[in-house]
Amino acid sequence: MKQIMYRVMAAILIISGTMATACKRSDFQENDAPQTVQSTELIRTSQSWDGEELPDYLEGKPEIVAVKYEIPAGQKLGWHYHPVLNHGILVQGELTIIGMDGKEKVVHEGEAIVEMVNTIHHGENRGTKPVVLYMFYLTQKDIPLSVQQPDIPMD
């Protein structure tokens, strides 16, 4: 079962890399089209952005979820955690992710990010343009993608 899950996650990474390239090139012109298929690996890791090891996969039937987030300039996301593995591609803007321990990661346009799992954090768009972020989750039916933590005050 784990081998199947590894293959599913690898496929998600390939698909997300392809989407990031396509989304990043929104001004794509037909005369700019590459003459051959190109593939660029954006990230390969077994750690989240803060250096922590990712947990083992869930057992059972997987559910793959892709979500597009749009975060206006100056907007802060609430404190939350993800109970499932997830990663994404930032296609516009700049997003700062902050852990409860104070660690920060700034994600820039075109970069891939592997989120923390079961670790409380939040994100902020400190830039001047909206953030557009595509996230890909490997979950199971009825497991939430994130769990909000409303009792933690924002700075």
C-alpha positions as CSV (number, residue, x, y, z in Angstrom):
1,M,0.0,0.0,0.0
2,K,2.8,2.4,0.8
3,Q,4.3,1.9,-2.7
4,I,1.0,2.9,-4.2
5,M,0.9,6.0,-2.0
6,Y,4.5,6.9,-3.0
7,R,3.6,6.7,-6.6
8,V,0.5,8.8,-6.1
9,M,2.5,11.5,-4.3
10,A,5.1,11.5,-7.1
11,A,2.4,11.9,-9.7
12,I,1.0,14.9,-7.7
13,L,4.4,16.5,-7.7
14,I,4.8,16.1,-11.5
15,I,1.3,17.5,-12.1
16,S,1.8,20.4,-9.7
17,G,5.1,21.2,-11.4
18,T,3.4,21.2,-14.8
19,M,0.6,23.5,-13.5
20,A,3.1,25.9,-11.9
21,T,4.9,26.3,-15.3
22,A,1.6,26.8,-17.1
23,C,0.3,29.2,-14.5
24,K,3.5,31.2,-14.3
25,R,3.5,31.7,-18.0
26,S,0.0,33.3,-18.2
27,D,1.4,35.7,-20.8
28,F,2.5,32.7,-23.0
29,Q,2.6,33.4,-26.7
30,E,2.2,30.6,-29.3
31,N,5.5,31.7,-30.9
32,D,7.2,31.2,-27.6
33,A,6.1,27.5,-27.4
34,P,9.0,25.1,-26.7
35,Q,9.7,22.7,-29.5
36,T,10.1,19.7,-27.2
37,V,8.4,18.6,-23.9
38,Q,10.3,20.0,-21.0
39,S,10.2,18.8,-17.4
40,T,11.6,20.7,-14.4
41,E,11.6,19.1,-10.9
42,L,10.7,21.9,-8.5
43,I,11.2,20.0,-5.3
44,R,11.9,16.6,-3.9
45,T,12.0,16.2,-0.1
46,S,10.9,14.2,2.9
47,Q,10.8,17.3,5.1
48,S,8.5,20.3,5.5
49,W,9.7,23.8,5.0
50,D,10.9,24.1,8.6
51,G,13.2,21.0,8.3
52,E,10.9,18.5,10.2
53,E,10.5,15.0,8.8
54,L,7.2,14.3,7.1
55,P,5.0,11.7,8.8
56,D,4.3,8.3,7.3
57,Y,1.4,8.0,4.8
58,L,-2.0,7.2,6.0
59,E,-3.2,3.7,5.5
60,G,-6.3,3.1,3.4
61,K,-7.8,4.6,0.2
62,P,-6.2,7.9,-0.7
63,E,-8.1,11.1,-1.7
64,I,-6.2,13.7,-3.7
65,V,-7.4,17.3,-3.4
66,A,-6.1,20.4,-5.3
67,V,-7.1,23.8,-4.0
68,K,-6.4,27.3,-5.5
69,Y,-6.0,30.0,-2.8
70,E,-6.1,33.7,-3.5
71,I,-4.9,35.9,-0.6
72,P,-5.3,39.7,-1.0
73,A,-2.3,41.9,-0.2
74,G,-2.0,42.6,3.5
75,Q,-4.2,39.6,4.5
76,K,-3.3,37.2,7.3
77,L,-4.6,33.6,7.5
78,G,-5.6,32.4,10.9
79,W,-3.5,29.9,12.9
80,H,-4.1,26.4,11.7
81,Y,-2.5,23.0,11.2
82,H,-2.8,20.4,8.5
83,P,-3.4,16.8,9.6
84,V,-2.4,15.5,6.1
85,L,0.6,15.8,3.7
86,N,0.4,18.7,1.3
87,H,2.6,20.8,-0.9
88,G,2.0,23.6,-3.3
89,I,3.2,26.1,-5.9
90,L,3.1,29.8,-5.5
91,V,2.3,31.3,-8.9
92,Q,1.8,34.9,-8.0
93,G,3.0,37.2,-5.2
94,E,5.0,36.4,-2.0
95,L,3.7,34.5,1.0
96,T,5.3,34.4,4.5
97,I,4.6,31.3,6.6
98,I,5.2,31.6,10.3
99,G,5.4,28.8,12.8
100,M,4.4,29.1,16.5
101,D,8.1,28.8,17.3
102,G,8.8,32.0,15.3
103,K,10.4,30.3,12.3
104,E,9.5,32.0,9.0
105,K,9.7,31.0,5.4
106,V,9.1,33.4,2.6
107,V,7.8,31.7,-0.6
108,H,8.3,33.6,-3.8
109,E,6.6,33.4,-7.2
110,G,7.3,30.1,-8.9
111,E,8.6,28.3,-5.8
112,A,7.3,25.0,-4.4
113,I,6.5,24.6,-0.7
114,V,6.0,21.5,1.5
115,E,3.8,22.5,4.4
116,M,4.1,21.5,8.0
117,V,2.0,18.5,9.1
118,N,0.3,18.6,12.6
119,T,2.2,21.8,13.4
120,I,0.4,25.1,14.1
121,H,1.3,27.9,11.8
122,H,-0.2,30.8,9.7
123,G,0.5,32.7,6.5
124,E,0.6,36.3,5.6
125,N,0.7,38.2,2.4
126,R,3.0,41.1,3.3
127,G,3.4,42.1,-0.4
128,T,1.6,44.5,-2.6
129,K,-0.1,42.1,-4.9
130,P,-2.5,39.2,-4.3
131,V,-1.0,35.8,-3.7
132,V,-2.2,32.9,-5.9
133,L,-1.2,29.6,-4.4
134,Y,-2.1,26.1,-5.7
135,M,-2.0,23.4,-2.9
136,F,-2.2,19.7,-3.3
137,Y,-3.3,17.4,-0.4
138,L,-3.0,13.7,0.0
139,T,-5.8,12.8,2.4
140,Q,-8.7,10.4,2.9
141,K,-12.4,11.0,2.8
142,D,-13.7,13.0,5.8
143,I,-10.3,14.2,7.0
144,P,-10.1,18.0,7.0
145,L,-7.4,19.7,4.9
146,S,-6.7,22.1,7.8
147,V,-7.9,22.7,11.3
148,Q,-8.3,26.3,12.5
149,Q,-7.0,27.3,15.9
150,P,-9.3,30.3,16.9
151,D,-8.0,30.6,20.5
152,I,-4.6,31.8,19.4
153,P,-4.4,35.6,19.0
154,M,-2.8,37.0,15.8
155,D,0.1,39.4,16.2
